[in-house]
Amino acid sequence: MRRRSKAAVLAFALVCFHTPAPAQEGNISEPSADKPVSIRADEITHSRSGNVVTAAGSVEIAQEGLVLRAEKVVYDKSADRMSAAGDVVLIHPSGDAFYADTVEISGDLKDAVAQGIRVRLRDKSRFESRAGRLIGGTRTEFDEAIYTTCPLCGEDPRRPPPWRIRAQKVVRDTEKETIVYRDAVLEVWGVPVLYTPYFEQPDVEVRRKTGLLVPTFGSHGELGMIARVPVFLEIAPDRDMTFTPILTENEGGVGLLEYRQRFRGGSFRAEGSITSGSTETQYRTLRGHFDADIDYDIDSRWRSGAAISFASDDTYLGRYEFSQDRTLTSNAFVEGFFGRGYAAGNLYRFQGLRPTDDRKTIPLVVPELDFSLLSARDRLGGRFGVEGNLRSLARSVGADSVRMSLDTGWQLPYTSPRGQRLNLFARLQTDGYWIDEAGESDRPGDRSADVTGRAFPQAGLDWRYPLVRHRGGVSQVVEPIVGFLVAPRDGNSDLIPNEDSLDLEPDDTNVFDRSRATGLDLVEDGSRMYYGLQGRLLGHRRMQANVFLGQSYRFGGSDLFPAGAGLDRDLSDIVGRVEFGYDEYLGLLYRFRYDHAKLRSRRDEVSASLGPDAFRISANYLFIDNQPAPMGFEDRREINLALDAKITDSVALRGETQRDIQDGRSLWHRGEIGYREDCYDVSFSFERSLTRDRDIRPTNTFLLRVSLTAPRAN
């Protein structure tokens, strides 16, 4: 009796849509004939021959989390078949539940027939069928079946769900991990909207399977009607591909392909597109882009990688809304980490997409080598460090150059018994340059090479004294800062080209740096001191406030910085930062730079957010006074406003706009509304772009996305 009851339980485990327990749920054990079985029934009888065993009246058979309930269960040993009838229910350890009016199963557990089937899978999706058959243990056929991921309506279970697929026949194959529908109709709230004679989807437990992904439909002011229909291809467990045909009304089709692969120690991704489209000057020409990256861990210390990015022309990415980048960077690298040392080698290629960019004058970096090494502490507690750099630039038109730089230094940090922190340092930067200057004709014979270099020493002392106080649940930290730097003047030769130090502006992140130049080609010569104050306040309900204020004074001036850069006079501009936050309801950041003589704002950045996640308003404001060369641009004044609102648990709204206050015009507007229920998502977005760049013109874009999904987790 015990052995045959086990067979009955295992049979129902297979016919229950035979869903395997997912690997991530390791606590679920599959039923086995070697595990004990519990049987309950009002009555258990045996035939005279002993070949037929009948359990009747509230039958319950359980084994290792698998539970079978029915009004009657009969096992016929001679026919090697088992049957159950009367509100048959089977609950699988994975959470799947199987319901039927009657079930008959063969003794080898590979074939079964059921009537009045209802299946609720652990992801809350549901199947219903008039009748079903298990064939060969791997194939299940359902007649007149319905599939949906939508839960039953609590008020009226008979009410049609938001969507369901009704098919004359459904075949589930666990070996192929597919579900195939024949003569299928998609119904929305009970109304047929789409018919297909054949439809295939991945099995309900499969997370990666070849098939269609969620399409997007819309309208673009320049391209016309747009449809994106991505197709996912599972090549192997470690690699896949997504092909997305993009159909446009005015520019024809675009082919977009993405390939991904993981391998031992790394990963690879590549994306590319191609089309025959029009530009500002040509009606039809080949356009496209390619973007790829690879990373590989050579061993525990060394890793390498590469990234390639290019487009056929300047406006292609923006016109087809692939990217808004204005510079594309390709790079190959190798780097190593060892103790307190680091080494890296890089190659760079840049593609400028602005109207003023000239590809012939944009350099190739071939190569750039860096290394750094920091020693252990010496007897005084100080450390020696060395940093090296080799950079080679090559151009089609313009100067080529090679730079070798070595920065050696020593620093001694010290903290007094009363908490004062001092840091004494000394460093020597030595640079050598080889510059091949191009003449006006840029012919090989019209070039001249120069060799130059410098040795630039610098020493300094930094003092800080954090003062801390706790009172009434509020913590306060106030820290005055003073520093001195000593260096010779005239550290920058006119023979040294400035390739990497074009941004020469003080701000709250660099006012205390040893050099405000962003690269190595320029050094900040001369002696100076800096001083400032920073404080922090922490209170209840995650309330916090941060304040920073800083300025520097140069002894004897410098001609390094252009007029208006904020560092061209003895006293630098005043820079600072104010931050305030209160729980999740309020956030504020204000960064500024003020002219010290006129107390006139030269740069303002304000970011603010107000409200909880359910209704949040945010704003970003930027003002930059006109900047001199080498950056060189007029006044900028822009504001960005955004609203995020969660109207209900299902409805979310977002609106955003950006405006150029200086020119008195809007740059773009965006809006999106999303609606999500238990088993579907609908989003509608709108964007109006008001900028112009050659064949990219002001336009309106509308996009609609509908996704049939699994129910949300509780």
C-alpha positions as CSV (number, residue, x, y, z in Angstrom):
1,M,0.0,0.0,0.0
2,R,2.8,2.5,0.9
3,R,4.7,1.8,-2.3
4,R,1.7,2.2,-4.6
5,S,0.6,5.4,-2.8
6,K,4.0,6.9,-3.5
7,A,3.6,6.1,-7.2
8,A,0.3,8.0,-7.2
9,V,1.8,11.0,-5.6
10,L,4.7,11.1,-8.1
11,A,2.3,10.7,-11.0
12,F,0.4,13.8,-9.9
13,A,3.6,15.7,-9.5
14,L,4.4,15.2,-13.2
15,V,0.9,15.9,-14.5
16,C,0.8,19.1,-12.5
17,F,2.0,20.9,-15.6
18,H,5.3,19.2,-14.6
19,T,7.0,22.4,-13.6
20,P,10.5,21.8,-12.2
21,A,11.5,23.5,-8.9
22,P,13.6,26.5,-9.7
23,A,17.3,26.3,-8.9
24,Q,17.2,29.4,-6.7
25,E,14.8,27.8,-4.2
26,G,17.2,25.3,-2.7
27,N,15.0,24.6,0.2
28,I,12.4,22.8,-2.0
29,S,13.0,19.1,-2.4
30,E,11.6,17.1,-5.3
31,P,9.4,14.2,-4.2
32,S,11.1,10.8,-4.3
33,A,9.8,7.2,-4.0
34,D,12.3,6.8,-1.1
35,K,10.6,9.5,1.0
36,P,7.8,8.7,3.5
37,V,4.1,9.2,2.4
38,S,1.2,10.3,4.6
39,I,-2.3,9.1,3.6
40,R,-5.6,10.2,5.0
41,A,-9.1,9.1,3.8
42,D,-12.5,8.3,5.3
43,E,-12.2,4.8,3.8
44,I,-9.5,2.7,2.2
45,T,-10.5,-0.6,0.6
46,H,-8.9,-3.5,-1.3
47,S,-10.4,-5.7,-4.0
48,R,-10.6,-9.4,-3.3
49,S,-7.7,-10.0,-5.7
50,G,-5.7,-7.2,-4.1
51,N,-5.1,-5.6,-7.4
52,V,-7.3,-2.5,-6.8
53,V,-6.9,-0.1,-3.9
54,T,-9.5,2.6,-3.4
55,A,-9.3,5.6,-1.0
56,A,-12.6,7.5,-0.7
57,G,-13.9,10.5,1.2
58,S,-11.6,13.6,1.8
59,V,-8.5,11.8,0.5
60,E,-5.2,13.6,1.2
61,I,-1.9,12.2,0.2
62,A,1.3,14.1,1.2
63,Q,5.0,13.6,0.6
64,E,7.8,16.1,1.0
65,G,5.6,19.1,0.6
66,L,3.6,17.6,-2.3
67,V,-0.1,17.4,-1.4
68,L,-2.9,15.6,-3.3
69,R,-6.5,16.0,-2.4
70,A,-9.5,14.3,-4.0
71,E,-12.8,12.7,-3.2
72,K,-11.7,9.4,-4.6
73,V,-8.4,7.8,-5.6
74,V,-8.2,4.4,-7.3
75,Y,-5.0,2.4,-8.1
76,D,-5.4,-0.6,-10.4
77,K,-2.2,-2.8,-10.2
78,S,-3.2,-5.1,-13.0
79,A,-3.8,-2.3,-15.5
80,D,-1.0,-0.3,-14.0
81,R,-3.1,2.9,-13.9
82,M,-4.2,5.3,-11.2
83,S,-7.2,7.6,-11.3
84,A,-8.6,10.4,-9.1
85,A,-11.9,12.1,-9.2
86,G,-13.9,14.8,-7.4
87,D,-12.3,18.2,-6.9
88,V,-8.8,17.0,-7.5
89,V,-6.2,19.3,-6.1
90,L,-2.4,18.9,-6.3
91,I,-0.1,21.4,-4.6
92,H,3.6,21.2,-5.6
93,P,6.4,22.2,-3.3
94,S,7.4,25.0,-5.7
95,G,4.0,26.7,-5.1
96,D,2.3,25.5,-8.3
97,A,-1.3,24.3,-7.8
98,F,-3.2,21.9,-10.1
99,Y,-7.0,21.5,-10.1
100,A,-9.1,19.0,-12.2
101,D,-12.4,17.2,-12.2
102,T,-10.8,13.8,-13.1
103,V,-7.3,12.5,-13.7
104,E,-6.0,9.1,-15.0
105,I,-2.3,8.4,-15.0
106,S,-0.3,5.4,-16.4
107,G,1.9,3.4,-14.1
108,D,5.1,4.6,-15.7
109,L,4.1,8.1,-14.9
110,K,4.7,9.3,-18.5
111,D,1.1,9.5,-19.8
112,A,-2.0,11.0,-18.3
113,V,-5.4,12.4,-19.1
114,A,-7.3,15.1,-17.2
115,Q,-10.7,16.8,-17.5
116,G,-11.6,20.3,-16.4
117,I,-8.0,21.5,-15.8
118,R,-7.1,24.7,-13.9
119,V,-3.4,25.4,-13.1
120,R,-2.1,28.3,-11.0
121,L,1.7,28.6,-11.2
122,R,3.9,30.0,-8.5
123,D,4.4,33.3,-10.5
124,K,0.5,33.7,-10.2
125,S,0.0,33.0,-13.9
126,R,-3.0,30.7,-14.7
127,F,-4.0,28.1,-17.2
128,E,-7.5,26.8,-17.8
129,S,-8.4,24.0,-20.2
130,R,-11.4,21.7,-21.0
131,A,-9.1,18.7,-21.2
132,G,-5.4,17.9,-21.2
133,R,-3.0,15.1,-21.9
134,L,0.5,14.3,-20.6
135,I,2.5,12.5,-23.4
136,G,5.8,10.8,-22.8
137,G,6.4,12.7,-19.6
138,T,7.6,15.9,-21.3
139,R,4.8,17.1,-23.5
140,T,1.4,18.4,-22.2
141,E,-1.4,19.2,-24.6
142,F,-4.4,21.4,-23.5
143,D,-7.6,21.7,-25.5
144,E,-9.6,24.9,-25.5
145,A,-7.2,26.6,-23.2
146,I,-6.8,30.1,-21.6
147,Y,-3.6,31.6,-20.3
148,T,-3.1,34.8,-18.4
149,T,-0.9,36.3,-15.7
150,C,-3.8,38.4,-14.3
151,P,-5.3,37.5,-10.9
152,L,-9.0,36.8,-10.5
153,C,-11.2,39.8,-9.8
154,G,-12.0,39.7,-6.1
155,E,-15.5,41.1,-6.5
156,D,-16.4,38.9,-9.5
157,P,-14.1,36.0,-10.3
158,R,-16.0,35.4,-13.6
159,R,-15.2,38.9,-14.9
160,P,-12.7,38.7,-17.8
161,P,-9.1,39.7,-16.8
162,P,-7.4,42.7,-18.4
163,W,-5.8,40.3,-20.9
164,R,-5.7,36.6,-21.7
165,I,-4.8,34.4,-24.6
166,R,-7.5,31.9,-25.7
167,A,-6.4,29.1,-28.0
168,Q,-7.9,26.0,-29.5
169,K,-4.8,24.0,-28.5
170,V,-1.8,24.7,-26.3
171,V,1.3,22.5,-26.2
172,R,3.9,22.8,-23.4
173,D,7.2,21.0,-24.0
174,T,9.5,20.9,-21.0
175,E,12.5,19.6,-23.0
176,K,12.3,22.5,-25.5
177,E,11.1,24.9,-22.8
178,T,8.4,26.3,-25.0
179,I,4.7,26.9,-24.9
180,V,3.0,26.8,-28.4
181,Y,-0.5,28.2,-29.1
182,R,-2.6,27.1,-32.1
183,D,-5.4,29.4,-33.3
184,A,-4.8,31.9,-30.6
185,V,-6.7,35.1,-29.8
186,L,-5.5,37.9,-27.6
187,E,-8.5,39.2,-25.6
188,V,-8.5,42.6,-23.7
189,W,-11.2,42.7,-21.0
190,G,-12.9,39.9,-22.9
191,V,-12.8,41.6,-26.3
192,P,-10.8,39.9,-29.1
193,V,-8.2,42.2,-30.5
194,L,-5.6,40.0,-32.2
195,Y,-5.6,36.6,-33.9
196,T,-2.7,34.4,-34.9
197,P,-2.7,30.8,-36.2
198,Y,0.6,30.2,-34.4
199,F,2.3,31.7,-31.4
200,E,5.2,30.5,-29.3
201,Q,6.5,31.8,-26.0
202,P,9.2,30.6,-23.5
203,D,8.1,28.3,-20.7
204,V,6.8,30.1,-17.6
205,E,10.0,29.3,-15.6
206,V,12.4,30.3,-18.4
207,R,14.1,33.7,-18.0
208,R,16.1,33.7,-21.3
209,K,14.6,32.3,-24.5
210,T,14.5,33.2,-28.1
211,G,11.5,35.3,-29.0
212,L,9.9,38.8,-29.4
213,L,10.5,41.4,-26.7
214,V,8.2,44.3,-25.9
215,P,7.8,46.5,-29.1
216,T,7.6,50.3,-29.0
217,F,5.4,52.4,-31.4
218,G,5.4,56.1,-31.9
219,S,5.7,59.2,-34.0
220,H,8.7,61.4,-34.7
221,G,8.4,64.8,-36.3
222,E,11.2,64.2,-38.8
223,L,11.2,60.4,-39.2
224,G,7.4,60.0,-39.2
225,M,5.7,56.9,-37.7
226,I,8.2,54.7,-35.8
227,A,8.0,51.0,-34.8
228,R,10.7,49.2,-32.9
229,V,10.2,45.4,-32.7
230,P,13.1,43.7,-30.8
231,V,13.8,40.0,-31.3
232,F,15.9,38.2,-28.7
233,L,18.1,35.3,-29.7
234,E,19.4,32.9,-27.0
235,I,22.6,31.5,-28.7
236,A,23.9,29.7,-25.6
237,P,23.8,30.1,-21.8
238,D,26.7,32.5,-21.9
239,R,25.8,34.6,-25.0
240,D,22.8,36.2,-26.7
241,M,21.8,38.6,-29.4
242,T,19.0,41.2,-29.8
243,F,18.0,42.3,-33.3
244,T,15.8,45.3,-33.5
245,P,14.3,46.4,-36.8
246,I,13.4,50.1,-36.6
247,L,10.8,51.0,-39.2
248,T,10.4,54.7,-40.0
249,E,7.8,56.3,-42.3
250,N,10.1,58.9,-43.9
251,E,13.6,57.3,-43.7
252,G,12.9,53.6,-44.3
253,G,14.3,50.9,-42.0
254,V,17.2,50.9,-39.6
255,G,18.8,47.6,-38.5
256,L,20.0,47.6,-34.8
257,L,22.0,44.6,-33.5
258,E,23.3,43.9,-30.0
259,Y,25.5,41.0,-29.0
260,R,26.5,40.0,-25.5
261,Q,28.7,37.3,-24.1
262,R,30.2,36.3,-20.8
263,F,33.3,34.2,-20.5
264,R,35.7,33.1,-17.8
265,G,37.2,36.3,-16.4
266,G,35.3,38.8,-18.5
267,S,32.5,39.9,-20.8
268,F,31.9,41.3,-24.2
269,R,29.2,43.6,-25.6
270,A,28.8,45.0,-29.1
271,E,26.1,47.2,-30.6
272,G,25.7,48.5,-34.2
273,S,23.2,49.9,-36.6
274,I,23.0,50.6,-40.3
275,T,20.6,52.4,-42.6
276,S,20.4,54.2,-45.9
277,G,19.2,57.7,-44.8
278,S,19.3,61.3,-45.8
279,T,21.6,63.9,-44.4
280,E,21.7,67.7,-44.7
281,T,23.5,67.5,-48.0
282,Q,22.7,64.0,-49.4
283,Y,19.3,62.4,-50.1
284,R,20.4,58.8,-49.6
285,T,23.7,57.6,-48.1
286,L,24.9,54.8,-45.8
287,R,24.7,55.8,-42.2
288,G,25.4,53.9,-39.0
289,H,27.2,53.5,-35.7
290,F,29.2,50.9,-33.8
291,D,29.8,50.7,-30.0
292,A,31.5,47.8,-28.3
293,D,33.4,47.1,-25.1
294,I,35.3,44.1,-23.6
295,D,36.7,43.5,-20.1
296,Y,39.1,40.7,-19.2
297,D,40.7,39.8,-15.9
298,I,44.1,38.4,-16.8
299,D,44.9,37.3,-13.2
300,S,44.4,38.6,-9.7
301,R,46.5,41.7,-10.4
302,W,46.1,42.5,-14.0
303,R,43.1,43.3,-16.1
304,S,42.6,44.6,-19.7
305,G,39.8,45.8,-21.9
306,A,38.8,48.0,-24.8
307,A,35.9,50.2,-25.9
308,I,35.2,51.2,-29.5
309,S,32.7,53.9,-30.4
310,F,32.2,55.7,-33.7
311,A,29.5,57.0,-36.0
312,S,29.3,57.5,-39.7
313,D,28.7,61.2,-39.3
314,D,28.2,63.9,-36.7
315,T,24.4,63.9,-36.5
316,Y,23.4,60.2,-36.9
317,L,23.2,59.3,-33.3
318,G,21.1,62.3,-32.4
319,R,18.8,62.1,-35.4
320,Y,17.8,58.5,-34.7
321,E,17.9,59.2,-30.9
322,F,20.5,56.6,-30.0
323,S,22.7,59.0,-28.0
324,Q,23.2,62.7,-27.2
325,D,26.9,62.4,-26.8
326,R,29.0,65.1,-28.4
327,T,32.3,63.2,-28.2
328,L,32.8,59.5,-28.9
329,T,35.8,57.9,-27.1
330,S,37.5,54.7,-28.2
331,N,40.0,53.2,-25.7
332,A,42.2,50.1,-25.1
333,F,43.8,49.6,-21.8
334,V,45.7,47.2,-19.5
335,E,46.2,48.0,-15.8
336,G,47.7,46.3,-12.8
337,F,47.3,46.6,-9.0
338,F,50.0,45.4,-6.7
339,G,50.3,46.3,-3.1
340,R,50.7,50.1,-3.0
341,G,51.5,50.3,-6.7
342,Y,49.6,50.8,-9.8
343,A,50.4,50.7,-13.5
344,A,48.3,51.3,-16.6
345,G,48.7,51.6,-20.4
346,N,46.0,53.3,-22.6
347,L,45.3,54.1,-26.2
348,Y,42.7,56.7,-27.1
349,R,40.9,57.8,-30.2
350,F,38.3,60.6,-30.2
351,Q,35.5,61.5,-32.6
352,G,34.1,65.0,-32.2
353,L,30.5,65.5,-33.2
354,R,30.2,69.3,-32.8
355,P,30.0,71.5,-35.9
356,T,33.4,73.1,-35.0
357,D,35.2,69.8,-34.5
358,D,37.9,69.1,-37.1
359,R,38.8,65.4,-37.2
360,K,42.2,66.1,-38.7
361,T,43.3,68.2,-35.7
362,I,41.9,65.8,-33.0
363,P,44.8,63.8,-31.6
364,L,45.3,60.1,-31.2
365,V,46.8,59.1,-27.9
366,V,49.3,56.4,-28.8
367,P,50.0,55.5,-26.0
368,E,49.6,56.9,-22.5
369,L,51.5,55.0,-19.8
370,D,51.0,55.7,-16.0
371,F,52.5,54.2,-12.9
372,S,52.5,55.1,-9.2
373,L,54.1,53.7,-6.1
374,L,53.8,54.6,-2.5
375,S,56.3,53.4,0.1
376,A,55.7,52.1,3.6
377,R,55.9,54.6,6.5
378,D,59.4,55.6,7.5
379,R,60.7,56.2,11.0
380,L,59.1,59.6,11.1
381,G,55.7,58.3,9.9
382,G,56.1,59.8,6.4
383,R,55.7,58.2,3.0
384,F,57.6,58.5,-0.2
385,G,55.7,58.4,-3.5
386,V,56.4,58.5,-7.2
387,E,54.1,58.9,-10.2
388,G,55.2,58.6,-13.8
389,N,53.5,59.4,-17.1
390,L,54.4,58.9,-20.7
391,R,52.0,60.4,-23.3
392,S,52.3,60.5,-27.1
393,L,50.0,62.5,-29.3
394,A,49.7,62.2,-33.1
395,R,47.6,64.3,-35.5
396,S,47.0,64.4,-39.2
397,V,47.2,68.2,-39.1
398,G,48.9,70.1,-36.2
399,A,51.7,69.4,-33.7
400,D,52.7,65.9,-32.6
401,S,54.2,65.6,-29.1
402,V,55.7,63.2,-26.6
403,R,55.7,63.9,-22.9
404,M,57.6,62.1,-20.1
405,S,56.7,63.2,-16.6
406,L,58.0,62.1,-13.2
407,D,56.5,63.4,-9.9
408,T,58.4,62.3,-6.8
409,G,57.3,63.4,-3.3
410,W,57.3,62.9,0.4
411,Q,54.6,63.7,2.9
412,L,54.3,63.5,6.7
413,P,50.8,63.6,8.3
414,Y,50.6,64.3,12.0
415,T,47.7,64.5,14.5
416,S,48.3,66.3,17.8
417,P,46.9,65.1,21.1
418,R,44.3,67.8,20.9
419,G,43.1,66.8,17.4
420,Q,44.9,69.3,15.2
421,R,45.9,67.7,11.9
422,L,48.9,68.7,9.9
423,N,50.3,67.5,6.7
424,L,53.8,68.5,5.5
425,F,54.8,67.7,1.9
426,A,57.5,68.3,-0.6
427,R,57.5,67.2,-4.3
428,L,59.5,67.6,-7.5
429,Q,57.8,67.3,-10.9
430,T,60.2,66.8,-13.8
431,D,58.9,66.9,-17.4
432,G,60.5,66.3,-20.8
433,Y,58.9,67.2,-24.1
434,W,59.5,66.4,-27.7
435,I,57.3,68.6,-30.0
436,D,57.1,68.2,-33.8
437,E,55.5,71.5,-34.9
438,A,53.6,71.6,-38.3
439,G,54.2,74.5,-40.6
440,E,51.5,76.3,-42.5
441,S,51.5,73.8,-45.4
442,D,51.8,70.8,-43.1
443,R,54.1,69.1,-45.5
444,P,56.8,66.7,-44.1
445,G,59.5,69.1,-45.1
446,D,57.8,72.0,-43.4
447,R,58.0,70.7,-39.9
448,S,60.4,71.4,-37.0
449,A,61.0,69.5,-33.9
450,D,61.8,71.0,-30.5
451,V,63.0,69.4,-27.2
452,T,62.3,71.1,-23.9
453,G,61.6,70.3,-20.3
454,R,61.4,71.6,-16.8
455,A,62.0,70.7,-13.2
456,F,59.3,72.1,-10.8
457,P,59.7,71.8,-7.0
458,Q,57.0,72.5,-4.5
459,A,56.6,72.3,-0.7
460,G,53.7,73.0,1.6
461,L,52.0,72.6,4.9
462,D,48.3,72.0,5.5
463,W,46.6,72.6,8.9
464,R,43.1,71.6,10.0
465,Y,41.4,71.6,13.4
466,P,38.1,69.8,13.5
467,L,36.0,70.9,16.5
468,V,33.1,68.6,17.5
469,R,30.1,69.1,19.8
470,H,27.1,66.9,20.7
471,R,24.1,68.3,22.3
472,G,20.4,67.3,22.4
473,G,20.8,64.6,19.7
474,V,22.5,67.1,17.4
475,S,26.1,66.7,16.3
476,Q,28.2,69.7,15.0
477,V,31.6,69.7,13.4
478,V,33.4,72.9,12.5
479,E,36.8,72.7,10.8
480,P,39.0,75.7,10.0
481,I,41.6,75.1,7.3
482,V,44.8,77.0,6.4
483,G,47.6,75.9,4.1
484,F,50.9,77.3,2.6
485,L,52.5,76.3,-0.7
486,V,56.0,77.5,-1.8
487,A,57.2,77.1,-5.4
488,P,59.3,79.0,-7.9
489,R,57.8,81.3,-10.5
490,D,57.9,81.0,-14.3
491,G,57.3,77.2,-14.2
492,N,55.6,77.2,-17.6
493,S,57.5,77.6,-20.8
494,D,56.0,78.9,-24.0
495,L,57.5,75.9,-25.7
496,I,55.4,73.4,-23.8
497,P,52.0,72.8,-25.4
498,N,48.9,72.8,-23.2
499,E,46.9,69.7,-24.2
500,D,45.3,68.6,-20.9
501,S,44.8,71.7,-18.7
502,L,42.2,73.6,-20.6
503,D,39.7,74.0,-17.7
504,L,41.2,76.7,-15.4
505,E,38.5,77.6,-12.9
506,P,38.5,77.4,-9.1
507,D,35.6,75.6,-7.4
508,D,34.9,74.0,-4.0
509,T,36.6,70.8,-5.1
510,N,40.0,72.2,-6.1
511,V,40.6,75.5,-4.2
512,F,43.0,73.7,-1.8
513,D,44.7,71.5,-4.4
514,R,48.4,71.7,-5.0
515,S,47.7,72.7,-8.6
516,R,44.4,74.0,-9.9
517,A,45.4,72.9,-13.5
518,T,43.6,69.7,-14.4
519,G,46.5,68.0,-16.1
520,L,50.3,67.9,-16.2
521,D,51.1,70.3,-19.1
522,L,50.6,73.3,-16.8
523,V,51.9,73.7,-13.3
524,E,50.6,76.3,-10.9
525,D,53.8,78.2,-10.2
526,G,54.5,80.8,-7.5
527,S,53.8,80.7,-3.8
528,R,50.4,81.0,-2.2
529,M,48.3,80.3,0.8
530,Y,44.7,79.1,1.1
531,Y,42.2,79.2,3.9
532,G,38.6,78.2,4.5
533,L,36.0,76.7,6.7
534,Q,33.9,73.6,6.5
535,G,31.2,72.5,8.9
536,R,28.6,69.8,9.3
537,L,25.4,69.4,11.3
538,L,23.5,66.2,11.9
539,G,20.1,66.1,13.6
540,H,16.9,64.2,13.9
541,R,14.9,62.6,11.0
542,R,18.1,62.4,8.9
543,M,18.5,66.1,8.9
544,Q,21.9,67.2,7.8
545,A,23.6,70.4,6.7
546,N,27.1,71.0,5.2
547,V,28.9,74.3,4.6
548,F,32.2,74.9,2.8
549,L,33.9,78.2,2.1
550,G,37.4,78.7,0.6
551,Q,39.8,81.2,-1.0
552,S,43.4,81.4,-1.9
553,Y,46.0,84.3,-2.0
554,R,49.0,84.3,-4.3
555,F,52.2,86.1,-3.4
556,G,53.3,88.1,-6.4
557,G,50.6,87.2,-8.9
558,S,50.9,85.0,-11.9
559,D,50.3,85.2,-15.7
560,L,49.3,81.5,-15.9
561,F,45.6,82.1,-15.7
562,P,43.6,84.2,-18.2
563,A,41.7,87.2,-17.1
564,G,38.3,86.3,-15.7
565,A,39.2,82.7,-14.8
566,G,39.0,83.5,-11.0
567,L,42.7,82.8,-10.4
568,D,44.3,85.6,-12.3
569,R,44.7,88.1,-9.4
570,D,46.4,87.7,-6.1
571,L,43.2,87.0,-4.3
572,S,41.2,84.3,-6.0
573,D,37.4,84.2,-6.3
574,I,35.5,83.0,-3.3
575,V,34.1,79.5,-3.8
576,G,31.8,77.5,-1.6
577,R,29.1,74.9,-1.2
578,V,25.9,74.7,0.9
579,E,24.0,71.5,1.3
580,F,20.8,70.8,3.3
581,G,18.7,67.7,3.6
582,Y,15.7,66.8,5.7
583,D,14.4,63.2,5.6
584,E,13.1,62.4,2.2
585,Y,11.2,65.6,1.8
586,L,13.8,68.3,1.2
587,G,17.2,68.4,-0.5
588,L,19.2,71.5,-1.4
589,L,22.7,72.0,-2.9
590,Y,24.1,75.4,-3.8
591,R,27.6,75.7,-5.3
592,F,29.0,79.2,-6.1
593,R,31.9,81.3,-7.1
594,Y,32.0,85.0,-6.3
595,D,34.3,87.7,-7.5
596,H,36.1,88.8,-4.3
597,A,36.4,92.5,-5.3
598,K,32.8,93.1,-6.5
599,L,31.1,90.2,-4.7
600,R,29.5,89.5,-8.0
601,S,28.4,86.0,-8.9
602,R,30.6,84.3,-11.5
603,R,29.1,80.8,-11.2
604,D,26.0,79.5,-9.5
605,E,24.7,75.9,-9.4
606,V,21.5,75.1,-7.5
607,S,19.8,71.7,-7.2
608,A,16.7,71.4,-5.1
609,S,14.0,68.7,-4.5
610,L,10.9,69.0,-2.5
611,G,8.3,66.5,-1.5
612,P,8.1,62.7,-0.9
613,D,8.5,60.0,-3.5
614,A,4.8,60.2,-4.2
615,F,5.0,63.9,-5.3
616,R,8.4,65.4,-5.8
617,I,9.4,68.7,-7.5
618,S,13.0,69.2,-8.5
619,A,14.9,72.0,-10.1
620,N,18.4,72.6,-11.3
621,Y,19.8,76.0,-12.1
622,L,23.1,76.9,-13.7
623,F,24.7,80.2,-14.3
624,I,28.2,80.6,-15.7
625,D,29.7,84.0,-16.4
626,N,31.4,84.5,-19.7
627,Q,34.6,82.4,-19.8
628,P,37.9,83.5,-21.4
629,A,40.0,81.3,-23.6
630,P,40.9,78.5,-23.7
631,M,37.3,77.5,-22.7
632,G,35.8,80.6,-24.3
633,F,32.1,81.0,-24.2
634,E,29.5,83.6,-23.5
635,D,27.3,83.8,-20.4
636,R,25.2,80.7,-19.7
637,R,22.0,80.6,-17.7
638,E,19.8,77.5,-17.8
639,I,17.1,76.0,-15.6
640,N,15.7,72.5,-15.5
641,L,12.4,71.7,-13.8
642,A,11.0,68.2,-13.2
643,L,7.9,66.8,-11.5
644,D,7.4,63.2,-10.4
645,A,4.0,62.2,-9.1
646,K,2.6,58.9,-8.1
647,I,-1.1,59.6,-8.6
648,T,-2.2,56.1,-7.4
649,D,-0.5,52.8,-6.9
650,S,-0.9,52.2,-10.6
651,V,-0.5,55.6,-12.2
652,A,2.8,57.5,-12.3
653,L,3.5,60.8,-14.0
654,R,6.7,62.6,-14.9
655,G,7.2,66.0,-16.6
656,E,10.5,67.8,-17.3
657,T,11.6,70.9,-19.1
658,Q,14.8,72.8,-19.8
659,R,15.1,76.4,-20.7
660,D,17.9,78.7,-21.8
661,I,17.2,81.8,-19.7
662,Q,20.1,83.7,-21.3
663,D,18.6,83.5,-24.8
664,G,15.0,83.4,-23.6
665,R,14.0,80.1,-25.2
666,S,13.1,76.6,-24.2
667,L,15.5,73.7,-25.2
668,W,13.1,70.7,-24.7
669,H,10.0,69.5,-23.0
670,R,9.4,65.9,-21.9
671,G,6.4,64.1,-20.4
672,E,5.5,60.5,-19.6
673,I,2.5,58.8,-18.0
674,G,2.7,55.2,-17.0
675,Y,-0.1,52.9,-15.8
676,R,0.8,49.5,-14.2
677,E,-1.6,46.9,-13.0
678,D,-0.9,43.4,-11.7
679,C,-0.3,42.0,-15.2
680,Y,0.5,44.7,-17.7
681,D,2.3,48.0,-18.1
682,V,1.3,50.9,-20.4
683,S,3.5,54.0,-20.9
684,F,3.0,57.0,-23.1
685,S,5.8,59.5,-23.5
686,F,6.1,62.8,-25.4
687,E,9.2,64.9,-26.1
688,R,9.5,68.2,-27.9
689,S,13.0,69.2,-28.9
690,L,13.6,72.8,-29.8
691,T,17.3,72.7,-30.8
692,R,18.8,72.6,-34.2
693,D,22.0,70.9,-35.4
694,R,22.4,70.6,-39.1
695,D,19.9,67.8,-40.1
696,I,18.6,67.5,-36.5
697,R,15.7,69.9,-36.4
698,P,13.1,70.9,-33.8
699,T,10.6,68.0,-33.6
700,N,7.9,66.2,-31.6
701,T,8.3,62.6,-30.6
702,F,5.4,60.4,-29.2
703,L,6.1,56.8,-28.0
704,L,3.7,54.1,-26.8
705,R,4.9,51.0,-25.0
706,V,2.6,48.1,-23.9
707,S,4.0,45.2,-21.9
708,L,2.1,42.1,-20.7
709,T,3.9,41.2,-17.5
710,A,3.9,38.8,-14.5
711,P,2.0,40.0,-11.4
712,R,3.8,42.4,-9.0
713,A,5.3,40.9,-5.9
714,N,3.4,41.6,-2.7
